[in-house]
């Protein structure tokens, strides 16, 4: 795919859900993303209308991982695949990409960025700087995911369904969940240690904070879900009870 065309598709993918509706879900957005390529492949107005209608039908995937499907669909169009093959391919990809994206982004990457931002706030960083750090970190990850998906989908083409088995997105999600567990331990440690160091709580809370930090960084990735969540919750309840004892 020419770099200029790839860049246009990537930028348009940011608006994938701008025309979201209950009938076709992301269908109109998918057609909008692929329109620059379709115009190149189908210069005749009638053929272009058919191609746009083909991609404007029902489609639903995770908005960030949808670029994998869009890259593959672009390759199928460039390879001259028939309309029925393209339609079935679109339908088959939506569910798996939605489930993978929900786990990787909504259940792991977004919470991790939020927890790290709270850690920066507790460490004394100015609120504006905390907000900027969160936005930069989160969007760097999501734009990278979109760009990678578009290129990977184009390279895989019709073989994307099989290629998903080797992309290790599930293992990446597990790794990010481990980072999240460690970040939660770090957050609880900061929450306990900071008041103790400032004299607002007895020094024993600083020791508990250090223990929470060590547990989260060391055991958290191995205990993630549900044990890590329960551990962090229990420490948080102990911290809360300390203010009433």
N, C-alpha and C positions, 0 to 999 in steps of 0.2 A: 504494500500500500504506500503510495507517495506520502512523504512526511507532511506536506501541506494538507492533504485530505485527512490524514490521521489526526492532525491537530484540530481540524474543523469538527470531526466526529467527536473528539474528546470534549471540546468546549460545548458542543450541543448536548452531550450526555449529562451535563450539569443541569439541564432543563428537562430531563426525562419525565419528571412528574408534574411539570407545569400545566399540562392539559389532562391530568388524571381525572377519570370519571368512572361511574359505577358500571357502565356498559362494557367498555374495553379496557378499563384500568390504565395500564401504561401504554396501550396500543398506539394512541396518537403521538405520544412522546417518542416511541420507538421509530415510527415513520419519520418524524421530524429529525431525529438523529441521523438516520440513514439517507435522508433526502439528497445531500451533496453527491453521494456515490450513485444513487439512483438516477440523478440527472445526467451523470456521465455515461452510464450504461444504457439508458433509454432516452435518446434525444427526441424521439417521436412523442408528442403529447399523449396520444392514446395509450401507448405502452407504458409511459411514465405513470399515468393515472392508475393503471392496473397494478403496477409495482407498489405504488404508495398505498393503495387499498389493501394489498396483500400484507403489508407490514403494519397497517393501522388497526388490524383486528385485535381480538383479545390477547393480551400479553401481561404477565405479572411475574416479576422477579425482585430480588433485593435490588434497590436502586444503584448500589455501588458495584455489585457483581453482575448486574445486567449488562455491563460492557463486555463481559465474556461472550454472552449470547449475541450481542449486537455485532461484535467483531466476527463471529462465526457466520452470522446471517449475511454480513457484507461479503464474506468470502464465497458463500454459496451463490449469491447473486453474481459475483464476478466470474465464478466457474460455470454459470449458465444452468444451474440446477432447476428442475421443474417446480412449478408453484406448489404442488401438493407435498413434495418433499420438504420444501421450506416451511410450509404451514405446520406439518407434523413436527418438524424440528423445533420450531418456536414453542409449541405447546409442551413438548417433552422437557425442555430446559427450565421452564419457569419454576416448577416446584423445587427441584434440587438446589438451584441457585438461591431461591428464597430462604430455604432452611439453613444453608451454609452461611449466607450473609447475616441472618438473624443471630446466629450463634457467634460468629466472628466479630461483628460490628456492634450490634445492640447489646449483646450479653457480655462482651469482653472489652473491645477497644474503647467504646464510649465510656463505660464505667471506669476503666483504667485512667483515661485522660482526666475524668472528673476527680477521681481520688488524688491523682498527682497534683491537680490544681489546688485542692484543699490543703494538701501537704505544704505547698508553697505559701499558701495564705497563713497557715499556722507557724511557718518558719519566719514570718515577718515580711514577706514580699508585699508590695503595695497592691491593692485590689485591681487597679488598672493593669498592672504588669501581670497579675495572675490571670486575668481575663484574656489578655493578649497571648500569654503562654499556652493557655488551653486551646484557643482558636488556632494558633499556629500548629501545635502538635496534632490536634485532631484532624484538621484539614490536610496536613501533610500526609497523614496516613490514608485518608479517604481518597484524595486525588491520586496518590500513588497506586492505590488499588484499582481505581478506574482506568488509569493509563496502562497499567500492566494487563488488566483484563482485556482491553481492546486489542492490544498487540498479541496476546496469547490466543484469543479467540480467532483472530485473523489467521494466525499460523496453524491452528488446529483444524479449522474449517469443519467439515462434516464429522471429523473425528473427535470433536470436543467432548461428547458424552463419555467416550472411553478415556479421554485425556483427563477428565475430572478425577479419575481414580488415582492418577499419579501426581496431581498437583499439590497434594498434602495440605489442603486448606483446613481439613479437620485437625491435623496435627498442629498447624499454626494457631488455630483457635484454642487448642489445649495449652499451647505455650503462652499465649496472651492471658488466658485464665490464670496460669501460674504467676505471671507478672502481677496480675490484679490481686491475687492472694497476698503476695509479698508487699504490694503497695498498701493494702488494707492493714497489714501488721505495722508497717511504717507509720501509717496515719494514726492508729491507736497509740503507738509508742509516742508520737509527737503530742497527741492529746493529753497523755498522762504525764509526760516528762516536762513539757513547757510550763504548766502551772507550778510544778514542784520546784523547778529551777528559779522561778520568779518569786518564790516564797508564798504563793497562794495556797499551796497544799503541803503536807508533811513530806519529807524526803523519801519516805517509803513509796510514794506514788512515782517518783522518778525511777526507782528500781523496777516497779511494775511496768513502767513505760519501756524501759530497756528490755525487759523480759518479753513484752509484747512485740517489740521490734525484732528481737532475735527469733521468736516463734514464727512471726509472719514471713521473715526473709528466709529462714531455714526450712521450716516444715510446711509453710503455707502452700507452695507449689505442689507438694506431694499430697496434701490433705484437702485440696480444693474440692468443694462441693460434695456433701454438705458440711463436713467436719470443720473446714476453715471458717465458714460463715458462722457456725455455732460458736466456735472459739472466740472470734472477734466480737460476736454479740455478747458472750458471757463477760469478756473483759470490759466491754462498754457498760454493761449493767453494774459491774463492780465499781467502775469509775463514777457512775451516776450515784450509786448508793453512798459513795464517799462524801458527797456534798451534803448528805442529810444525817451523817453519823456524828 
